[in-house]
């Protein structure tokens, strides 16, 4: 996903003609005829694309998404308003009145916010494509691209064609599960406030990163959340998530305020179907159930593929040592699992099947060297390299007893990660 420094963006000179053209094309973001005539196509170097209009649409949506703040940014921050206005007005194509209502603004203030947001977007594009405040040229007429079989010349692509394009053009990439889920739920909160729907979104720490096509997955989650909110005016929507094997399972439960129950209209059903199709591009799924026939609480279960992480089992009776090594693995490809009670080691190891084991041999009630031998001989653990990490100067003994590597405490994060990579490299080569 494209990212840029906000300070840099806002310092870029922006021409009035660029802002005017942005407003025009964004108001016609799904009109291929209008997009095809935009001088932006030449300005940002899309004129050689097979379908410049489609390429311009993608570039503009990606630019808007690049301005989305991280979830750590305060909800009332200016950056969030900028993103909400751009996404709701132009990607979602809501009217000014609808967006003003969602954000609690007057029409006059919404127009000011929209003008400011367009200037920020124009500054981003100027910085991204090196426009340097240059004015735009004239609109140009371009012939429509050759139509694919079964499509009419000059018409916007069908849903099936758009999905096919997304599958070909959007590679899967790792993304934080919590940031993604909470971010899209935050977008739906404005609708929830308008419908007086109470939103309860609680996610556990430690969810693994997802491996998904980012743009379709974002829109799929947003469609699910919006459908849930709109099905229960004055009700409640609860969002939960947990790790489920190699996936992350998200449960969205919509509970009506009265006995009439949930009401899924045609638009909401279409949103859920669209979410299903979008998530299928990343091998995710969407299923919908009700508690009762026709009117019970609505539950939408979303399953998203997690990025495969390498599990590291750390055995140490010192909780501070465990916490230190856990911190070392944050923002790495490794997932931490700690055991402080020696008698639990074999059971936990057998259940978790770690890719690597880090062992402190100075353990209470059991000989650490004996435990090293038992771990090495365990049928389900023989392939896992064991790193002895201790204050003892016993490297030769550790290696002679089958340890793949030895680390003398205290150990730095860099050394710890490099050692993990080294001992796991032969295994990766063998599996590949």
N, C-alpha and C positions, 0 to 999 in steps of 0.2 A: 504494500500500500504506500502511496506517495505521502511523504511527510515534509513539512517545511517549518522553519523558524518563524513564529508569528511576528517577532520584531522586524525580521528581515522583510517579510511580506508587506507589512504596513508602511515600510519606508520606501517601497518601490514606486516610482512615478507611474501614474495611471492616466491614460488619455480618456477624455470624456466620450470619445467615439467608441472606445472599447467597452466602456460601461453600458452605453446605449445599445450596442450590438449584443452584448451579453444578455441584457434584459429581453431583447427581442427573441433571440434564439432559445433562451430558457423558457419563455412563455410558449414556445412552439417546440419543446424538446422532443416530442413524439410525432412531429410532422416532418417527414422526410423531405418534402418539397421545400419548406422554409429553410431547413438545415442545409440543404444542398446549395442554396444560393448565398450562404454566409461567407463573407471574406475571411472569417476566422479559419476556414479550412486551409487557405493558403498561408495565413499568418503563422499557424502552428505546425505547418509542414505535413498536412494530411491529404494534399491534392493528388498524391500518387497512390493512395489507398484504393482498393477495388471498389469500395463503397464509402466515399468520403463522409457522407451524411451520418452513416452508422458509426464511423470512427470518431466523428466530432461529438456525437451523443455520448459515446463511451468516455471520451476524454473529459467532457464537462461533468459527468456523474462522478468519475474518479477524482476530479479536482475538488468537487464538493465534499466527497468522502474524506479527502486528505485533510480538510479543515475540521474534522470531527475531533474534539478534545479527548484526552484520556479520561477515564472515569475518576481519576484522582483530582481533576479540576472541579472546583465548586460548581454546583448546579446553576447558581445565579451568575456565574461569570459571563462576561461579554462574549467570550469565544463560543460558549454553548448556545447563546441566543443567535449568534451569527449562523452557526451550523443548523439549528432548528429552523430558522427562517428559510434558508436556502433549500434544505431538504424538503420541508413541508410545501413551500410555494412551488418549487420547480420539479423536484424529483417525484413527489407525491401529487403535484398539480392541484393542491387545495387553493381555494380562493383567498383573497386578502381577508375577507370577513371571517372565514373559517379559521385561518391562522391567528388572526387577532384574538378571536375567542379562546383558542387553545392556549395562547400565551398571556391572556389577561391584559391585552393592550387595546387602546383605541385604534380606529382605522388610521388616524393621523400618525400616531406613534409607530404603528406597524409599517407604514410607508417609509418613515424615517429609518426604521431598523432594516427594512428591505434595501433601501438605497445604500446604507452603510455596509450591509452584507455583500452586495454586489461589488462595491469598491474593494472590499477585502478579497473577494474571489478574483476580481480583475488584477489586483496586485499579485496574487499568487500566480496567475497565468503569465503575467508579465515577467515575473521572476523565473518561473519554470521554463518559459520558452524564449527568454531574452528579448522581450518586446521593447523595453526601454522607453515606454510611454509614446511609441510611435502611433500616429493615427491609422485607422483602417482604410483600406481601399473600398472600391465600390462592390456592391453585390454582383455576383456572377451567376449566369445560368449554366448549369451542368447537366448533361444527359443522365438519366437514371441508369444505374448499373444493370448489367444483364440479369434478368430475373432467373432465380433457380426454378427447376422444374416444379410445376404446380402452383407457382405464385404469379400474380399479375404484375406487369412492368410498372415501376414507379410507385408501387404501394409499399406501405410499411410492412416489415416482415411479420409473419404469423408468430404466435406464441411458440410453436414447435421450432420454427427457424431461429428465434431468439435463444431458446434453450440449447439448441444445437451449437449455436455460435458461442454461448457461454461455456459449454463443455470443452470446446476446442481452444478457446482463447484464455480461459481463466485457469491457471495451474493451481493445484492445491498448495497451501502454505500454512505453516504453523501460526496459531493465534491463541492468545490467552482466553480460556473459556469464560472466566469470570468477567473480564473486560467486555467480551463480545456480548454475552447474555445480558449483563447489567446495562450496557450501553444501549442496546435495542429496547430494553424495557423502559429505560429513561425516556426514550423518544415517545413511547406509548403513554407515558404518565400524563401528558397534556390532554390527551383524549379522555383518559380516566378521570381527571379532575372535572372536565366538562360534563361527563356522564355520572359524576358522583360515585365513582367506583373506587373502592379501597384496594390499593395494590400492596401486596406483601411479598417482597422479593428477598429471599434469604438463601444465600449460597455458601457452602462450606469452604474453608480455606483448603488449599492443596489440590484443587481440581487440576487435572493434567491439561496441557495445551491441546487444542484441537488441530486436526489436519484437514482443512476444508478449502473449497473455493470460496474466497472471502465475500465478495459482493453478493452472489446468490444466497449464501448462508445468512448474511445480514438481513436481506430482504425477506427471506423465509421466516426468520424469527420475528421480525417486525409484523409480518402478516399474521402469524399465530397470535401474538400479543394483542394486536388491534382487534382481531376476530373475537378473542376471549373477552376483551373489555366491552365491545359493542354488544355482546350477547347477554350481558347482565347489568343493565343500567341500575344504579343505586346498590349494586351488589359488591362482590369481592372477587379479586383475582389473586391467587397465590402461586408463586413460582418457586420451585425447588429444583435442585440438581444433585447428582451424585455420580461417582465413577461406577461404571458397569462393565467390568472386564476391560476390553480394549476400546470402550466407548464412554461417552458422557451422556447420561440420561437426564433430560429436562422434563419436568412435569408441570404443566400449566393447568390449574384447576379454577374454573369459573363457577361461582356459587351465587345463585340468584337471591334477591332480597325478599321474595315472597313465594308463595306456592305455585305461582305461574311458571316458575322455573326459567331456564335459559331459552333464548329465542335466537336461533341461527337462521338468519335470512339468506337470500340468494347471494348477496354480496359477501357475507361472512363465509359461506360455504365455498365460494370461489376463492377467497383468500386462503383458506385451508388447503384447497386443492392446488393452488399456485405454490404454497409453501411445500407441499409434498413433492411437486415436480422440481422445484429449485433444490431441495435437499437431496433428491435422488442424484443430482450431479456430483455430490460429494459422498455418495453411498450412505446418506443419512435417511431417516424415515420419520413419518408423521402418522400417528394413529389417533383416532377420536372415539371416545366412549361417553356414555351417559349413565348416571346412576339409576334413572328411571326411564320408562318408555316415553319418549317425546319431550319431557319437560324437566328431567332431573338435572343435577349438577353436571357440567361439562368438564371432561378431563381430556387434555391434549398431551400426548406423550411424544416427545421429540428425542430421537437418538442421533448423536453426532459422533463421528469417528475421532478418537483421540490420537495424538501423535505418539508413536511408540517411544517410550522412554526406557532407559536402562536402569533396572532396579539394583540398588546397592544396599546390602544388609550390613549394618555396622553394629558390632558387639562390643560393649564397653559398660562396666558397672558405674562409671563416672558420668552422671547426667550432664555435667557441664561440657565434658568431652564430646558427648553425643550431640549436644546443641551446637557446638562449634562446627563439627563436621556436617551437620544438617545445614547450617548457614553457608558452608562452603559449596554445597550442591545447588543452592538457589540460583535460578537463571542459567542452569546448565542442562545438558541432555540427560542427566542422571536424576533418579528419583530415590529419595532417602527412606530407609526403614531401619529404625533403631531398636535394639534389645538390650536392656540393662540387667535382666535377670538370667543368669547362666542356665538355669534349669529349663528355661523356655526356648533356648536357642534352636535345638534340633526341631522342635515342633513348628516354630515360626518359619524356620528355613525351609522345611519340607512343604509347608503350605504356600509360602510366597515364591519359591523357586527363583531366588535372586540370580542376576547375571554375574555379580561379583560380591565377595564377602570381605569385610575389613574387621580384623580380630585383634583385640587387646588380650594378651595372654595372662595378664595379672588379674585374675578373676577370683572372687570369693567362693569357696566351697568346691571348686573344681580346678583341676590342673589344665591351664590354657593350652599347653602343648598336647595334652591328650585330646582336648576338644578339637584342636587343629587336625589331628589324625582322623577323628571320627567324622568331621565335616568332609575331609578329602575322600573318605571311603563310603560315604552315604550314596546309595544308588542314584538318587535324583539330584545330587549336588556335585558329582564328580567333574562336571564340565565348568563349574564356577571357579575362577581363580580366586585365591585367598591372599589378602595382603595383611601381614602382621604389622600392626601399628602400636608401638609400645615405647616406654622410656628405657627399657632394657637394651644393652648393647649386644644383641643376640642375632645379628643378621645371618651369620653362617649357619647357626642352628636352625633358624627359621627356614632358610632355603633348603637345608638338608632334609627337613621334615616335610617338604612339599609346598611351602609357601611360594606363590608366584612373584612376590615382591616384599620388601621390608621397608618400613618407614619408622624413623626414630622421632619420637615426640620431643618437643613441639614441632608440628609440621605446618607449612604454609598452604594456603589455598591453591596456589599455582602448582606446587609440588604434588599435592593430593590429586588434583585433576589430571595432571600429566601422567601420574602413576596409574590411575584408573584407565586412561586412554591406552597406555602402553600394554597393560596386562590383558585388555580386552581386544586389542588389535588382532592377534592371531585367531581369536574366536570369530571375529567379524569376517576375516579372510576365509576361514573354513566354511562358514555358513553361506558366504557369497559364491 
